């Protein structure tokens, strides 16, 4: 019997009746069609583990969708017109990936925060102002909540397995207390309104990418410099006039401190011998130190325009 069916890219406004005879389907791909709803008779697909509804015109979901698919591991619904999610999603306790990117959601129901098997949650590009408690997501590895209007986050301390935190393009004035994320590899909080960053970073030993451009930061936590895996640091368009000395002991390859308040290139930057991309543009730097040429020989791209040199 048929286990996998792909009816994507067919300009369908309804699912063909014959599809509903395939009771043993485990994978159903309906992406890139013109579906405006998911009919309730999809409940016949009780064996589904993957459902792809990406890029349709769906506005609402069946209230009982969570009870239809007890084995569902992947639910992809990005690029639709969904305005709310049903509470029954909380019944999908085997769900590992939930993607509602680019819809019209103004709220994520609390039940989503109880999906303990969830590995990836993408709620980006909606109209969210906050997120529910995520304390139940102890297996989550990626949280994508960028491009919303989020002003307040719940505590994120229980996300002990998180690898990627994407919170950029929101309205955050501050971040909640963050945990000892030993698996965290990338954090992006660019394009918010942050004036400071939490201090407890010393356990983020696997952090490789730190992006906090376009905020209102006046200082950085010194412990950022103790993260030996860090190679990319993006800090453009803040209010920084110096960097923590500890940061110069890390093998950074890409560093952007453009559009800040630096009046000189820190002497300690001469220790960053792994640098390949350095952006110093649009500061108040008056002179170029010789070590940029003499010692930082790995640099392939150097931007210093917009300074009073």
N, C-alpha and C positions, 0 to 999 in steps of 0.2 A: 504494500500500500504506500501511497505517496506520503513522505515525511516532510518534504520541503517544497514550498510553492512561492514563486516570484512572479507577481503580476504588476511589477513596477513599470513606470513610464508608458502607460497605456491609455491615458486620458479618461480613466474610469471615473464616473460619478457615483457608481454603485458597484458593489462586488457582485460578480456573476453568480447566479443561483447555484450553478454546478459546483462552485467552490465549497459550499456548505455540506456537500456529501463526503468531503475528505476529512473524516472524523479523527484520523490519526496524525494530522499535521502537527509537527513540532516547530517548524519555522515558517512564518508567513511574512512575505515582503510585499507591502502595498504602497510603497513610497512613490513619490513623483506622479501622483494622479490628481483627480479633482474631487476626492471624497469629502463630503461636508459633515459626515457623521460616521461613527462606527456602530453598525446595527447590532441590536441586542442578541440576534441569533448567532453571533460569533461565539456565544457561550458553548456551542457544540465542539469547539476546539479545545477541549479540556487538557489536552496533552501538550499545548504550546509551551515552548521554552523561549522563543524569540518572536517578537512582533514589531515590525518596522512600519510605522505610519508617517514617516518623514515627508515633508514637502507636499502636503495636501491642503485642504481648506476646512479642516475639522474645527468646529467651534466648541462642541461639548463631547463628553465621554459618557458611556453608560454608567449609571450610579453603582452598578454591581460589578464593574469591570474587575475589581480585585478578587471577587469570588469566582469569576469565570475561569481564571487561568492559575490554578494553584501551583503549577510548576514553573511559572514564567521567571526567566532569569534576565531577560533583556527587553526593555520597553523603550522604543525610540519614537519620539513624537515631535522632533524639532521642525521648525518652520511651518507652523499651522496657525490657527486663530483661536486657540483654546483660552478661555477666560477663567476657568476654575478647574480644580482637580477633585475628584470624588474621594470621600473619606475611606472608601473600600480599598484604596491603594495600600492601606496599612495591612491588608490581608496577604499581600505578595511577599511573604517572608523569605522566599528564595531569590528575590530580585537582586541582581548584582549591578545592573546599569539602568538608570532612569535619566532620559534626556528629553527635556522640554524647552530646549534652547529656542529663542526667537518665537515666542507666542505672545499672548496678551494677559499674562497672569499678573494679578495684583497681590496674590497671597499664595503661600505654599502651606497646605494643611499640616497640622501637627503630626498626622499619621506617618508622613514621609520620614520624620525623625526617628521612627521606630523600626525602620527596615534594616535589621541588624546584619543582613548579608550584603548590603549595598557596598560596592567598591567604587563606583563612579556616579556622581550626582551632578547633572548640568542643568542649572536653572537660569543661565545667562540670557541676556537680551530680552528681558521681560519688563515689568513695571513694578517690581518689588521694592518695598521700603524697609522690610525687615525679613528675617528668616525665623522659622520656628526653632524650638530646641532640637539640637542635633545630637543629643547625648547618647542616643541609641545606636549611632552609626560608628560602632567601634571597629569596623573593618574598612571604613571608607579610605580610599587612597587618593581620590581626586575630587575636589569641590570647586566647581566653576559657577561663580555667581557674579561675574563681571557684567558691565553694561546694564545696570539697573539703577534704581534711585535709593539704594539701601543707605539708611542713616544710622541704623543700629543693628549690631550683630549679637546673637546669643553667645554664651560661653562656648568656646571651641576646644576646651581642655580634654574632652573625652575622645577626640579624633586621634587616637594614639598611633594609627598606622598611616596617617596622611602623608602623601608624597608631593602633592601639587595643590597649592592654594591660590586660586585666581579670583581676586576681589577688586580688580581695577575698574575704573570708570563707574564709581558710585559716589555717594555723598558722605562718606565716613569722616567724622571729626576725630575719632579715636578707635582703637582696636581693643577688643576684650582681652582679658588675661589669656595668654597663649601657653600651651603646655610644652613639655620636653619632647618635641617631635623628632625622635631619633631617626626616622625614615624620610623626613621632609627634604625634598630635592630642589623645589622651586616655590617661591612666594612672589606674587605680583600684587602690589597694592597701589599701583600708579593711578594718577588722575582721581584722587580723593581730596580731602581737606585735612590730612593728618598733620599735626604739629609735633608729634613725638611718636616713638616706636617702643613697644614693650622691651624691657631690659633682659628678660630671662631667655637668652638665646644660646647659652653655653652648651646645651645638649643637642643643638641642631647640627650634629657632626657631619651629616650628609648633604647639607645645603650647598647647592651649586650656583643657583641663580637668585639674586636679590634685586627686585625691581620696585622702586618707590618714587619714580619720577612724578612731576606735576603734583606736588603736595605743598605743605607749608613747613616742612621740617627745618628746624634750626640746629639740630644736633642729632648724632647717631649714637646708639648704644655701643660702648667700647667693646663689648663681648662679640660684636659682629666680626671683629678681627681675629677671634679665636677659632673661626670656622675654616679648617684647612682645605676643604673641598671646594670652597667658593672660587669661581672663575669669572663670573659676570656680575657687575654691580652697576645698576642704572639709577642715578640720582639727579638727573637733570631737572631744572625748573623747580627748585626749592629755595630755601633761604639759608643755605649752608655757607659758612666761611672757613670751616676747617673739617678735617676728617680725623677720626680716632687713630692715634698712632699705631694701635694694634693691627689696623687694617693693612698696613704696609708690610706685614710679615706673612701675608697670604699670596699665593701664586695667581693673582688676578690677571686675566687675559683681556677683558673688556671692561673699561671704566668710563662712565659718562657723568661728569659733574658740571655740564653746561648750564647756563642760565641760573647761576647762583650768585653768591657774594664774595667769591674768592678774589683777593687782591694779589696773591702770588701763588705760584706752584709750590706745594709743600716740598721741602728738601727731602723728606723721607720717601717721597715718590721714587727717588732714585733706586730704591730697593725692589721696585716692581719690575724685575727684569723679564718677566713672562708676558708683559703687556704687548698686545698686538693692535688693539684699538683704544685710542685715548681721545676723549672729547672734552675740551676745555672752553668751548665757545661761549661768548656772551657773558663774561664775568668782568672783573675790574683788574685783570692781570696786566701788569705794566712791563714785564720783561720775561723772556724765555730762558730758563736755566740751561746751561750747556749739557747737563746730564741727559736731557731729553734726546739728544743726538748721540752723545758720547757713550752713555751707559745703557740706555734703553734701546738696544739695537734690534729687538724683535718687533718694534712698532712698525706696522704696515699702513696704518691710517691714523693721522694726527690732525685734529680740527682745533684751531685756535682763533678763528675769525671772531669779530665782534668784541675785541678787547682793546684797551687803550695802549697798545704796544708801540 
